[in-house]
Amino acid sequence: MSNVRLVLAGAALAALLASCAPEAPAGSAEGGAPEEAGAAGNLPGSVFERAVVFVAADGDSTLIVPWLFTSRTKPGGVDRSARAWLERGGEWEPFFEESWESEPTRVPWRLHPHGALRLVMADGEALEAVVFEGGPRRLEVALGAPRGEWNGSQGETYIVAEGAAILADRRMPGLVLDLARARRGESQPAGDWMFLTSGDSIQVVLSGTDARGVGPFEGWGRVQSQPEIRWPDVTVSWVETRAFEEARREVPVRWRFAAGNGGMAGDLVARATHIEAGEGEGPLLPVDALFEVSGTLRLGATSYPVRGLVRHVQR
């Protein structure tokens, strides 16, 4: 699968939801092309998620820039949201959060520019960069050549690519995870996911189907020049939690995972946390969290230090 095919992943997700994937029209260089309206791709209750996450490590410091996009179809339109953070030096800084409504479309999964958010698209609508331009500040996440490309069992797509974060005049090379997935309504919330790296040689993605953040996960890995690895049944457990009083819930701060009869295993600990409580009627409120993590990945008899991001939600 080439990088261009990630753009078509939305069609595959729509096919999973609606058993029909209409052909997407060509787009513009800014990702804001006119779209053909219609009901085939705009079934009310469909939710499309996209994450573009930059990770780079330099010595003991880590730089993470996650962009999270959501599109929710409804009668007469699409509700969209985009959020972004900059994590460095153990501190999370939110720098973009917008929600807006767009017209009905056959391609609701397609990303839209909005306000200070710009999108740079290549021929074939492959995403080349996500750019924030607000006043004097400019932060760009650029995507390069793919390192690993995988499809999940529920129609998700995951691409790990070479990339860079460009902040002001400084360019930092790193890796980018481009994730796309869909679901039908809030009754089937998506699970947590993890993006882990060890230097330039190892990239691992773990993705769960259980909204509690434990239980069955799928995993994919790229280890140096070896063939890509898939782990169809990964067990993830919370080794340690802490109370998040605002939501009246326990949230994880240490994780353990294993697959392949112990052929792959690891431990993670949260180093820096951004956590929010959502709105709700009951005593237990939703949780929305990002964790910068570090730990150890064990493949057979060899251990590797890893760093990365854990995305955690509780509904």
N, C-alpha and C positions, 0 to 999 in steps of 0.2 A: 504494500500500500504506500503510495507517495503522499507527500504533505498535502497535495491538492485534494486527496480523497477525504481528508478530515472535514472539509467543507461539505462534502456530500454525505457525511455521517448523519447530519440532521435529517436527510431524507430517509436514511435507514432507520433512524429513531422514529420518525413519523410513520414509517411502514409498520414498525412494531406496535405502535399505538393505534393506528387507523387501518392497517392492512391495505394501505394505499400510499405511495410515495410519488407525488407529482414532480415533474422535472423543474428544477430551480432555474429562473432566468439569470442572465449574466448580470454582474454587478459593476459598480464603479470603483475607482481607486480609493475612495474614502469609505467604502462599505455602505453607502447610502443610496443605492440604486432604486429606481421605482420598482415596486413589487406587484405582482399579479394577485389581485384579491380573489378569494374563493374559499369554499368551505372545506375542501379536501384536506388541507394542511392546518386548518384552523378549528379543529374540533374543540368545543369548549371543555375545559378541564384538563387539557394537556399542559404539562410543565416541562420546559426544556432548560437544562442547566449547562453552563459552560464555565470552565475555570482555566485561566492562563496564569501560571505560577512560575516566577523566576527564583532560582536558588543559586547562591554562590557562597563559597567558604574560602576565607583567606586567613590562615593561621587559626587562632581561636575565635575569630569573628565570623559571623554569618550575615548575609544580606538576603532578605526575602521580600519579594513584591508579588502578592497575590491579587489578581483581578477575578471577581466572582460575578457572573451574569446569570440572570433568570428571566425567562419569558413564560408568562401564563396566559393561555388563550381563554377567551370568554366571548359571549355573544356580542358581536359588534366591534371587537378589537382585541388587542394584546396588551397586557400589563407587563412592563419591563422594569428591571432594576439592574443597577451596576454599582459595585462597591470595590474599593481598592485600599490597600494598606502598604506602608513601608516599614519593614522591621530591620533594625540594625542596632547593635550595641545592647541587645536585650530589651529594647523599647519598641512597642507597636505604635505607629502613627497612622490613623485613618486620614486619607487625603481626598477621597472621592466617594460620594454616596448620593445617588440620584434615582428617582422613580418617575416613570412617565408612561403614557399610553400611546400606542400606535394603532393605525388602521388595520382591519382584517387583512390577512395575507396567506398565501399558500405556503410560505416559508417562514413561519414564526420563530424558528430556531436561529435564523440569521441574526448576527450581531448588528446593532445600530449605533452610529455615533450620536452623541448627545452632549450639549454644553461643552465642557472642557475635555470631554472624551473624544479622541479621534482614533480612527482605525485605518491602517494602511494595508491594502489588499493587493496581491499579485494577480497575474493572469490566471483565470480559472478559479478566482475567489479564495485562494489560499491566504490565510492570515499571515502577514509579514511583521506587523508591529501594532502594539497598543500604546497610545500616546496620551499623556495628560499634559494639558497646557492651561495653567491657571495663573493669570497675572505674570509675574516674572519667573514663575517656577515651571519647569518642564521635566517630565520623567517619562522615559520611553522604555518599553520592554520589547526587544526585537527578537524574532524567531529566525533561526537558520536551518541548517540541514538536519533531518531527522536522525536520531540515534537508535530509537526503538519505537515500534508501532504495534499496538495490540487492540483486539476487540474483546469486550466482555460478553458474558453469557446472556445478558439482557439488552444487548444492542449498544452498549457504551463503546466509546472509542477513546484511546489513550495514546498520545504521541509524546515522546521525550525527544527534544531537539536541542541542538546547540543554540545558544542565545547570548544576549547581553542586556544589561540594564544601563541606560544612559541618563545620568543625573547631572544637570547643568552641562559642564564640559567634560565630565569624567565618564569613561566607558569601562564597565566591569564585565568581563566574560563570565559565563556560567551556563546553567542548563534550564530549560523551560519545559514544564509539563502543560500540555494542552489537552483538556479533558472535556468530553461532551457526553451527556446522558439525558434520558427523558423518563417521564412517568405519567400515569393517568391520575391526576388529582392528588389531594393531600392524604388520601387513604393508603397510599403506598409510598411513603417517604423514602428517599434514597438514604443509604448508609454512609458511614464515615469513609474517608480515604486518606492515604498516606503517600507521600512522595519523599523517598530517601535516596541520598547519594553518598558515595565514598570517593572523594577526589574526582578525577575525570574518568575513572575506569568502571564504576559500578553505579547503576541506576535501578531502583526498585519502586514499583507502584503496587500498593495493596488497596483493594476497594471492597467495601462491605455492602451487603444487601439488607442487613438488619439495622433498623434505625436506632437501636440502643447502642450501637458502636461495638458490640461484642458478637461472638458467634461466627457464622461462615463469612469468610472473605475470599476473594480471588486475588491472585498475585502474578506479577510478571517481572522479569528481571533481565538485565543485560550486564554481563560480567566480562569486562575487557573484550577480547576478540572471540570469545566462545559463542556458540549458538544461543539465541535467546531462550529463556527459561519461562515456563508457565507452571504455576502452582494452582490447581483448580480448587483446592480445599485448604484454606489457611485458617487456623484457629487464632483468634486475637482475644486476649483477656486483659482486664484492668488489674494490675498488681497493687496499685495504690490510688486512692481517691482523696479529694478534699471537698469540704462543703462549700457550695456556692449559694450563700444565703439569699441573695436577691431572687433566685429562681426556686429556692427550697429544694435543691437537688445536689447529688454528688456528681462530681466531674472527675475524669481520670487525670492523673499526673504521671503515672508510670504504666507502661504497656509491656506485654510479652506476646510474641507470636511464634508460630511454628507450622511447618508443613512437610510433606514428604517423609513421614516417619522419622522426623528429626533431621532430615538432610538439609533443611533450611530452618533457622530459628533466629530469634533476636530479642533484644530488650531495648526499650526507649524510655527516656525521662524528659519531662517538659523543662525547657530552659527559659522560655519567655511566653507569656500567655496573653491573648486578647479574648475576652469572654463577655458576652452580653446576654441579658435576659429579654425574651420577647414578651409580647402581650398575650394574655390569656384570661379565661374566666375562672379556672380552678386554682387551687392552692399551689399546684406545681406549674411553673411557667416554662415556656420553651427556652432552650439554651442554644446559643450560636457561638462557636469558639474556634480559634486558630491557635495552634501550639507550635512554636519552634522547638524541635526536639533534637536530641543527640543520643547515641547509644552504640550498640554492637550488633552486627549482622554476622551470623555463623553459617557458612556454606561448607558442609562436610566438616573437615578438621581445621578449616581456616577461618579466622575471625577478621572482620573489617570494621573500623570505626565508621559510623554513618551519622549524617545530619540531614535535616529536612523539615517538612511541614506535615502536621496532622490536622485535618479538617474534621471537626466534631460537632454534631447537632443532636439535640434531644427535642422531640415534639411534645 
